[in-house]
Amino acid sequence: MEQFLEFIVNHYILASLWLAIFIAVILNENARGGQQLSPQQATQLINSQDAVVVDIRKKDEFRSGHLPNAINIPAASINSSLGQLEPYKDKPVILVCKTGTTTGAVGSALKKAGFANVTRLKGGILEWQGSSLPLIKG
């Protein structure tokens, strides 16, 4: 740890550039995958605009608990399952995973396929549960 701090002090320009690139990559990934919504914002979007919830977790994870009326399309098969989502192209789409970290790539794929209003559940199912919101099992 001491050597790391010494490196940063001695090479502050290089360290600053690395930090700037790191932040730019994170911001770019977030922008490409869609805006993140809190569980409360997602609930409002579902209730007010009839948003479609797409859970991208594996089938067994989905069965252990998911948002009401969610559609399960595992992330690995999203490209081959775009036809299943075609009727919802003009509706808001909320992507859900376990922790909220893997929805960015799927969001990018949906945007490329013509879905204009793609958002992601911030913190995923874990955040939803942490907010004491209901899950459906089965």
N, C-alpha and C positions, 0 to 999 in steps of 0.2 A: 504494500500500500504506500509506503514511504517513497519507493521508486516511482510509482505512478504519479504521485503528487509532484515529485521533483521533475519528472518529465513534463508535466503540464506547465509548471512554472518556467522551465527552461525553453519550452516550445509552445508558448501561449498562442501564437498565431496559428500554428498547425492544429492545436487543440480546439481553438475557436472555429476554425474551418470545419473540422470534423463534427463538432456540435451543431453547426449551422446546417450541414448536409444531413445529419441525422434528423433534425427537426423538420427539414423540408421533405424528406422521404415520408415521415409519419403524417404530416399534413396532406401530402399528395395522396397517400393511400386512403386516408379518411375521406377526402373529397371525392375520390373515384368511386368508393363503395356506397356513398349516400350519407345523408345526415344521420347522426345518432339521436335517438329519442330516449328519454327516461321512461320507466314503466307508466308513469302517470300521463305523459304526453302520448304514449302509444295507446293507452286506454281511450283518451280523448279522440285520437284519430280513428280508432276502430268505431267508436260510438257516433261520432259526428259525420265521418266521411265513408263509413263502411269499408275501412281498410282491410286488405287481405293479409293474413299472417302466414308466412312461409317459414316453417321450421326446417332447418338444414341439417339437423342432427341425424344420426343413424336411427333405423327403425326401433331398435330396442330402447334407446335413450328416449325416443319420442313416446313410446308406450309407457314409460315410467312416469311421465307427466309432461303435459304440453298446454299451451294457451288454448282457451276455448275456440272452436271452429278453425284451428290451425290446419294447414295443409303440410304434409310431410314429404319433402323432396330432399333426400340426402345431397350434400354439397358435391359429392363425387359424380352424381348423375344429373346435375342441374342442366347441363347443355343438352342432354338427350331428352329431358323432360320439359323443355320450354313450351311444347304444345299444350301441356296440361295447364300452364299458366296463361296461355294466350287470351282466354276470355277476360282476364283481369288486367290487361295491358293498360287500360285507361283509369284504373283505380289505384289508390295508394297501396304500396306493398311494403310490409314490415318484415324484415328478415330477422330470424331468431336462431341463435346457437346456444351452446352451454354458457359461455362466458362473454360473448360479444366480440371476440377477437377474430373469428374466422368468417364473419359475414362480409368483409370488405371485398374479397375476390368474387364472391357470388353476386354482390351488388354491382360490381363492374361488369360482370357477364350479362346481368339483366339489363343494365343501361345500354350496353352494346346491342342487345336484342330489341331495343326500342321501348323499354319500360322507362317512362319519364319520372315517375314519382316513387323512387326507391329509398327507403329509410332502414335503419338498423336499430335493434333494441340494445341500448347501452347496458352492458353488464350481463346480457343474455338471460337465460332461465334463472340463473343464480340470483341476479338482481331482482327479477320478477318475484321469486320466492321470498327474498329478503324484504320485499315491500308488502308481504302478506297478501298477495293477490292470488286468485284461484288458479289451480292447475287441474286438468282433466287427465285421468289415468285410463289407459286401455288402448 
